[in-house]
Amino acid sequence: MQTTFTPAQLADPHVAESEAILRKCVHCGFCTATCPTYVTLGNELDSPRGRIYLIKDMLENGRPADEEVVTHIDRCLSCLACMTTCPSGVNYMHLVDHARVHIEQTYRRPLKDRLVRAVLAAVLPYPSRFRLALKAARLGRPLAGFMKRVPFLKTFGVMLDLAPSQIASASAAAVPGIRAAEIEKRGRVAILTGCAQPVLKPGINEATIRLLTRLGVEVVVPQGEGCCGALVHHMGREEQALVAARRNVDVWIRAADEGGLDAIIITASGCGTTIKDYGHMLRLDPAYADKAARVSALARDITEYLATLDLPRQEARNITVAYHSACSMQHGQKITLAPKVLLKNAGFTVRDPAEGHLCCGSAGTYNILQPEISATLKARKVRNIEATKADIIATGNIGCITQIATGTAMPILHTVELLDWAYGGEKPALPQK
């Protein structure tokens, strides 16, 4: 793609990076076939190629974002299926991230949108606030139907619908400290506790710690670690995201320097995609560039790490698993085989749902901010999963678990919960055969 940025514009390293990305695009349109919003809406401007044109025009002309640009960029899930498909290596992730920051800096959203986004940014990244909000949501749930009929309150009604009916107690897995290996020590890792996941489903990290310590891996839950910054990063709130990234970099570098780390284990693939990008996000910060790159190099999805441990094959079980590959896993981190191989070796029969490349519609806060498109994608995803006739669904991202669970009666678990059970841990709730 030909560009006409001026030397003055290219002096901005963010603009220079976006210009280099734009130049790689050859307008081929392969991305349109795998873009969930284009497949759903059929609008060229709701495809990666269409959004690239909008971003190019906005940045090249130094224009503030307008309503049209914001509408179509907001509809992007950041599922990154386009990057898997693109034959030219266009880094759409970094381009759309830059566009979102530009929108946040130059566009004044309507009051309702500003309020909703401010609430999400102030609540979701903080477990104690999130848990309190969920408790309040239980009281407000009877009002959800009414609120969804009032335009100004509609998004809050959607939030009430998504809130779980039961809230787990705070887990000991989130308490800082060292979990010793139960057998001869073979490794040492830190684990990301996270923000939303330990509130919605603390059993995921509990299963991870149980499994790793039984396998001889010492697990560190560092003091001071928090939200990875992904939620606000994808809302264009870059400074808030970078504050979160710097905090975690400091915490993990300290843990690595004190006792060594083989990996930083992440059990939410959306977080993993962001943490693996810390080196890029902080590349212009001289105090953090090297440390952030070191952290990104240590970051591993739990299945990615387990694949290095050469786990023994288990006897076949009479349980069929439909494996849903989260977008942030398959497109963001390019991890496609490890989770399925681990499940098969653990004795499960694994089936791939049709259209596995398409997003389920969760995408961080997308199911709150774009509920209609999200609901359409969820219904399509659930149909494909149920068509496998599997007993249970496994996936590696809390957002997908929450989203898909609202559309099907099939039980859904994190992959590591099944692996923990297969290798001597507690049996999760499973359907009766």
Number of C-alpha atoms within 10 A of each C-alpha: 13 10 12 10 16 10 9 8 17 16 10 10 11 14 19 15 15 23 22 16 20 21 13 15 20 14 13 11 17 15 21 23 13 23 27 29 26 20 16 13 12 13 13 16 21 24 26 28 22 19 22 22 15 20 23 21 14 18 19 18 13 12 11 15 21 14 12 11 19 17 12 19 25 18 20 21 25 24 25 27 25 27 21 16 18 20 14 14 13 20 19 23 17 17 22 21 20 21 26 23 17 21 24 18 14 13 13 14 15 8 9 14 14 11 12 17 18 12 12 17 19 13 18 20 21 16 20 14 14 19 22 12 15 21 16 13 22 16 10 15 20 13 14 19 14 12 19 18 11 12 11 14 15 19 22 22 24 20 19 26 21 17 18 16 12 10 15 13 12 16 14 10 21 18 12 14 12 14 18 18 21 15 12 13 14 13 18 23 26 25 25 25 25 23 24 22 19 22 21 24 20 20 20 24 27 18 22 24 24 23 25 24 21 20 20 17 24 23 25 24 21 21 15 11 21 19 22 29 27 23 24 25 21 24 21 20 22 22 13 15 21 19 13 20 27 20 15 25 24 17 17 30 16 14 18 20 9 9 10 15 19 16 23 25 25 27 25 27 27 27 25 27 24 25 28 22 22 28 23 16 21 19 16 12 13 9 11 19 17 14 20 28 20 17 22 22 16 19 26 24 25 24 23 19 18 20 14 9 13 8 13 10 14 14 12 12 12 10 16 18 26 25 26 30 27 30 30 25 24 20 21 23 21 12 18 14 13 16 26 24 14 23 23 20 18 22 18 23 19 20 18 16 21 15 12 17 21 22 28 29 31 27 24 20 21 21 24 24 20 18 18 13 18 24 17 15 22 25 17 19 23 20 15 17 26 17 12 19 14 20 19 22 24 24 25 29 28 24 25 27 23 18 20 23 17 15 15 15 11 19 16 23 24 23 26 27 24 22 24 23 16 21 17 11 16 14 12 13 10 14 10 6 6
